[in-house]
Amino acid sequence: MAEIAIDPTLGPVLARTGDERAVLESFLDFHRGVLLRKLRGLSDADAARRLVPSATTVAGLVKHLTLVERNWFPCLLAPGPGDVYLTSEEDAVASFALTGEDTVERLAGAYERACARSREVAGRFDLDHVVPHPQLGEVSLRWILVHMIEETARHAGHADILRELTDGSTGAV
């Protein structure tokens, strides 16, 4: 029987027999990578282009998810001096707003750094580790990972549609 070749960018496929943590982390990393692939290759203008009635742009999605990464991992699990967990809808909406300094390169770098920091912080705790949450009472790291898979996949899907509207590019990899 011939061996089936598996694209190494498909972490969830590679983790298909892994433990719970490996599966959760691989799905989150897969969707993080999809988002970055949707951003890369776009000009700064195309990444910031509004193609739907809302202010949602590929660049704005990456900027928003950078804040979300910081909010759910470092700010909630291991807050430092001055870290404040953001809870308002206004904060979420404002996180999509772009400035002249929000280039594709800078946004991708900030997101990659935020994801690396999230991995580092999450790696310190067991999945059952529970922290207080200002709106939900308590959440476990397991719950945070599942929530972040959902949040990241949802926005990666938005980015996929926006990228297709921009240049016809489709697909996760």
matplotlib code that plots the C-alpha trace (Angstrom):
import matplotlib.pyplot as plt

x = [0.0, 1.4, 2.0, -0.3, 1.5, 0.2, 0.9, 3.0, 1.0, -2.0, -1.2, -4.6, -4.1, -0.6, -2.0, -4.9, -3.7, -2.2, -3.3, -6.0, -3.5, -1.7, -5.0, -6.3, -3.0, -2.6, -6.1, -5.5, -2.1, -3.6, -6.2, -3.6, -1.6, -4.6, -5.1, -1.5, -1.6, -4.7, -2.8, 0.5, 0.9, -1.6, -0.4, -1.0, -3.9, -5.5, -5.2, -7.0, -9.6, -13.2, -15.1, -18.2, -20.5, -18.8, -15.3, -14.0, -10.8, -8.1, -5.7, -8.3, -9.0, -5.3, -5.1, -8.2, -6.9, -3.6, -5.5, -7.6, -4.4, -3.0, -6.3, -7.0, -3.5, -1.1, -3.7, -6.0, -3.5, -0.4, -1.1, 1.8, 1.8, -0.7, -2.3, -6.1, -8.4, -10.7, -14.3, -16.3, -17.8, -16.2, -12.8, -13.5, -14.8, -11.9, -9.4, -10.3, -9.4, -6.3, -3.7, -1.1, 1.5, -0.5, 1.3, 1.0, 4.5, 4.0, 0.6, 1.9, 4.9, 2.8, 0.4, 3.2, 4.7, 1.3, 0.8, 4.3, 3.6, 0.3, 1.9, 4.6, 2.1, -0.4, 2.5, 3.0, -0.4, -2.3, -5.5, -7.5, -5.9, -8.7, -8.5, -11.1, -12.8, -14.5, -17.7, -17.8, -16.7, -14.0, -12.6, -10.1, -7.2, -9.0, -12.0, -9.8, -8.1, -11.5, -12.8, -9.7, -10.0, -13.6, -12.7, -9.7, -11.4, -14.4, -12.2, -10.0, -13.1, -13.9, -10.4, -10.8, -13.9, -12.2, -9.1, -11.2, -13.0, -9.6, -7.7, -9.6, -7.3, -9.0, -8.1, -6.6, -3.0]
y = [0.0, 3.4, 5.9, 8.9, 12.2, 14.8, 18.5, 19.5, 22.8, 20.7, 20.4, 19.1, 16.1, 15.4, 15.6, 13.3, 10.7, 13.2, 14.0, 16.6, 19.5, 18.6, 18.5, 21.8, 23.7, 22.3, 23.4, 26.9, 27.2, 26.0, 28.8, 31.3, 30.3, 30.5, 34.1, 35.0, 33.4, 35.5, 38.6, 37.8, 38.7, 41.6, 45.2, 47.5, 49.1, 45.8, 44.5, 47.7, 47.8, 47.7, 45.2, 44.7, 47.3, 46.9, 48.2, 44.6, 44.3, 41.6, 44.0, 44.9, 41.2, 40.6, 43.6, 42.5, 39.0, 40.4, 42.1, 39.0, 36.9, 39.4, 39.6, 35.9, 34.6, 37.1, 39.5, 36.8, 34.0, 35.9, 39.6, 41.9, 45.4, 47.6, 44.7, 45.2, 42.6, 44.4, 43.5, 46.1, 45.9, 49.3, 47.9, 45.0, 47.3, 49.7, 46.9, 46.7, 50.3, 50.9, 53.6, 54.7, 52.6, 49.3, 47.8, 44.1, 43.5, 45.2, 43.6, 40.1, 40.6, 41.8, 38.9, 36.4, 37.8, 37.8, 34.2, 33.2, 34.9, 33.2, 29.8, 30.6, 31.7, 28.8, 26.4, 27.2, 25.8, 22.5, 22.5, 22.3, 25.5, 28.0, 31.7, 34.4, 36.1, 39.4, 38.4, 34.6, 34.0, 31.4, 29.8, 27.0, 27.0, 24.3, 26.6, 29.5, 27.3, 26.1, 29.7, 30.9, 28.2, 29.4, 33.0, 32.6, 30.2, 32.6, 35.5, 33.4, 32.6, 36.3, 36.9, 34.1, 35.7, 39.1, 37.7, 36.0, 39.3, 41.1, 38.8, 35.5, 33.6, 30.8, 27.9, 27.4, 26.6]
z = [0.0, -1.0, 1.8, 1.8, 1.5, 4.0, 3.5, 6.6, 6.9, 8.0, 11.6, 12.7, 10.3, 11.7, 15.3, 14.5, 17.1, 19.5, 23.0, 23.7, 24.0, 20.8, 18.9, 20.3, 19.8, 16.2, 15.2, 16.7, 14.9, 11.7, 11.7, 12.8, 9.7, 7.4, 8.5, 7.8, 4.4, 3.6, 4.5, 2.9, -0.8, -0.5, -1.0, 2.0, 0.0, -0.8, 2.8, 4.0, 1.3, 2.4, 0.3, 2.5, 4.2, 7.6, 8.3, 8.1, 6.1, 5.9, 7.7, 10.3, 11.0, 11.7, 13.9, 15.8, 16.3, 17.6, 20.3, 21.0, 21.4, 23.9, 25.7, 26.2, 26.9, 28.5, 30.0, 31.4, 32.2, 33.2, 33.5, 33.9, 35.3, 33.5, 31.6, 31.5, 30.1, 27.6, 27.8, 26.0, 22.5, 21.8, 22.4, 20.0, 17.3, 17.7, 17.4, 13.6, 13.0, 10.9, 11.0, 8.4, 10.3, 9.8, 6.9, 5.9, 7.2, 10.6, 11.1, 10.3, 12.6, 15.5, 15.0, 14.9, 18.0, 19.8, 18.8, 20.0, 23.3, 23.6, 23.0, 25.6, 28.2, 27.6, 27.7, 31.4, 32.4, 32.3, 30.3, 33.6, 34.9, 35.8, 36.0, 36.9, 34.0, 34.4, 32.6, 32.7, 36.3, 35.6, 32.5, 32.0, 29.6, 27.7, 27.3, 26.2, 23.5, 22.1, 22.2, 20.3, 17.7, 17.1, 17.1, 14.8, 12.4, 12.1, 11.2, 9.0, 7.1, 6.8, 5.5, 3.0, 1.5, 1.4, -0.2, -2.9, -3.5, -3.8, -6.2, -6.6, -4.3, -2.4, -0.1, 3.3, 2.1]

ax = plt.figure().add_subplot(projection="3d")
ax.plot(x, y, z, "-o")
ax.set_aspect("equal")
plt.show()
